Amino acid sequence: MEQRLESVEVSEALDEASKKMVVAHSGDSLSTVFTLLQKNFSLVAPVYNSQEKKWIGLIDVVDILTTVLGSSEKSDAKVDDDDLTFTSYTAQDAVNRSKRNPFIPVKSSDSLLHAVKLLVDSKAHYLPVFNADKKLIAVLDSWQILAYVVENLPSPAKNRSVLEFGNFDDLITIKHNASTISGFHLLVEKNIPAAAIVDEQGLLVDSLSCTDSRSLNFTESTWVMLQEPVLKFLQHSAAAVKASVEDGSSRRELLETYMRSNCMYAEPNARWSDLAAAMVEDEVHRVYIAEKGNKPAGFVEILDMLEVLIR
């Protein structure tokens, strides 16, 4: 597999979405950046400092939440607009605030193997891609690489069991009746992108991810919703997205873009190829490992999948 990855250039793995990158400026308010990501259906934006004439990093929704919620010690307490305002922070304040988006540039002519190793070794999720003229042309994310491998390359010779590469010690769960704001605070506190939502019996019922916060702007009482039980918040978010469009194809696009926290799970006997195909088809970045009765035991993320390719 390493030889095959070595023969493929980064440019070949770039899809149309990555080429239509949005750009944030260092002085933009977080509200501006949040809206920019939302309206362009984007997960991440490179940040440019016009005065210094250079790129200073990457910013995504996780960075924004970490900046805003990390500055507040409140959880289930009453939340005011002033407490969680985006206007007092800028993009520069939030660049890689989550410590998961270091700015690690690659050349479009670099091998895909080089890109995979960079992502896995640095635990990064995105790589800014520069062309031969040193111009930033795209941001490559880990899911795009997995999609390219699934669609264009054969499965690894050793089709490993999820028991060999899954995470079984770091699973974080949230009770279904916990407030949404406390759930987001937990994600920030633990510096994780998502957590499993479980019912009273500890069974898997859904998943809360930082990207779920992007649906907040679809409601009038944005921050009031954060006091709702997390499961109710996710249900309201899905309903708000559906109500915001009339055309069926547009609705599907919005749902696919915003509601990617689909609670996908696999049994412990699942193989790498099974998970890879499912993650690419449903465009998810995390799959839970559930025992009989849907009790979560662990999870697998995109970087875990990529690591199998090079280890």
MOZI-V244170 format. One record per pair of residues at least 4 apart in sequence whose C-alpha atoms are under 6 Angstrom apart, sorted by the first residue. I is the first residue (numbers start at 1). GAP is how many residues later the second one is. Records with the same first field share a line. If there is no record, write none. Layout:
BEGIN
I = GAP / GAP
END
This chain:
BEGIN
5 = 107 / 108
6 = 105 / 107
8 = 103 / 104
9 = 100 / 101 / 102 / 103
10 = 98 / 100 / 101 / 102
11 = 97
13 = 135
18 = 120 / 121
19 = 119
22 = 23
23 = 22 / 23
24 = 23
25 = 22 / 23 / 24
26 = 21 / 22 / 23 / 65 / 66
27 = 63
28 = 62 / 63
29 = 58 / 60 / 61
30 = 4 / 56 / 59 / 60 / 61
31 = 55
35 = 4
37 = 4 / 5
43 = 17
44 = 15 / 16
45 = 13 / 14
46 = 11 / 12
47 = 8 / 9 / 10 / 11
48 = 6 / 7 / 8
49 = 4 / 5
57 = 38 / 46
58 = 37
59 = 4 / 36
62 = 148
63 = 31 / 33 / 34 / 35
64 = 30
65 = 4
66 = 4 / 32 / 122
67 = 27
75 = 107
81 = 4
96 = 5
100 = 24
101 = 23
104 = 23
105 = 22 / 23 / 24
106 = 23
107 = 22 / 23 / 24
108 = 21 / 22 / 23
117 = 4
118 = 4
119 = 4 / 5
120 = 183
125 = 16 / 17
126 = 14 / 15
127 = 12 / 13
128 = 11
129 = 7 / 8 / 9 / 10
130 = 4 / 5 / 6 / 7
131 = 4
147 = 133
148 = 4
149 = 4
159 = 113
160 = 111 / 112
161 = 109 / 110
162 = 4 / 108 / 109
166 = 133 / 134
167 = 131 / 132
168 = 130
171 = 127
172 = 23
173 = 22 / 23 / 24
174 = 23
175 = 22 / 23
176 = 21 / 22 / 23 / 55
177 = 52
178 = 51 / 52
179 = 48 / 49 / 50 / 51
180 = 46 / 47 / 48 / 49 / 50
181 = 45
185 = 4
186 = 4
187 = 4 / 5
193 = 16 / 17
194 = 14 / 15
195 = 12 / 13
196 = 11
197 = 7 / 8 / 9 / 10
198 = 4 / 5 / 6 / 7
199 = 4
203 = 91 / 92
204 = 90 / 91 / 92
206 = 57
207 = 54 / 56
215 = 22
216 = 6
236 = 4
245 = 6
254 = 4
255 = 4
260 = 24
264 = 23
265 = 22 / 23 / 24
266 = 23
267 = 22 / 23
275 = 4
278 = 4
279 = 4 / 5
285 = 16 / 17
286 = 14 / 15
287 = 12 / 13
288 = 10 / 11
289 = 7 / 8 / 9 / 10
290 = 4 / 5 / 6 / 7
291 = 4
END
